[in-house]
Amino acid sequence: MMFGYQAFSFRFCQSWVWKRPAVMALTSIAAVGTAMKTQKVQCESFVEKLTNLADEYNLTKDDSRKGMFLLGSGPRYVSFLGIYVYDVELYVRKQDFRTIQKVLNEHVDPNMGVEMSLKEAQLGSRIIGELLKQKIQYSVRILPARNTNFKHLKGGFTKAMVLRQNRDDEREERMIQSFQNTFPGTGTCLRSTNLSITLTDKQKLLFEHEDREIGSMQDENLKLSNLFLQTYLVGNKVNSEQARQSVCMNLRRIMDGSMSV
């Protein structure tokens, strides 16, 4: 019987593989179970191996994200009970890799590296801001682990952004209010469906559920995008630490030029 971190690692790895049918062609849940029983496998290293395989076969989640790359993913847990509520996936355009590399090499503290630079709130916010200034486009996909609704999700997104808001910046306040006005507050978001928030051209944020548009807003000076990405990537506490580690792993590869798609 598995306890503590080992049990958590097994459940997370199993969930990660199960939701990626293409990766399942390269491995199996049974193999994960065998590995966990025969040796102490760190979940992050296991996910890294699978990510490398996914890169090799150029796997993506679905046809709607052609031209985009899955930069990282991980589970979101809430409350002291650690309730598993959704998986989050961050996509970027493959054509933006060189721009990302340039920005990271210019702004990441070489003595700290990518992950520690992002954990430092001011530096992390500045790095995200510089990426957005270079017209990097992204898509964040949310995959609920249990039935929920748009009102509940909107409340969670808003609360996390407010915690990072600069109280002296009226534009951030205005963008958060715009998000509350344009993101739907009614309707259900069932387990295993997908919700995406995508930054398109002309600073437009598009909200989609099951690839159907449910709202949109203009992101003035990309203030909301900066706050939203910070909730998953910047500071000591983020919405999904596993997702941040997964993203940072691939950002390091982009920085050193070893990432190829």
Secondary structure, 3 states (H helix, E strand, C coil): CCCHHHHHHHHHHHHHHHCCHHHHCCCCHHHHHHHHHHCCCCHHHHHHHHHHHHHHCCCCCCHHHCCEEEEEEEEEEECCCCEEEEEEEEEEEHHHHHHHHHHHHHHCCCCCHHHHHHHCHHHHHHHHHHHHHCCCCEEEEEEECCCEEHHHHHHHHHHHHHHHCCCCCHHHHHHHHHHHHHCCCCCEECCCCCEEEEECHHHEEEEEECCEEEEEEECHHHHHHHHHHHHHHCCCCCCCHHHHHHHHHHHHHHHHCCCCC
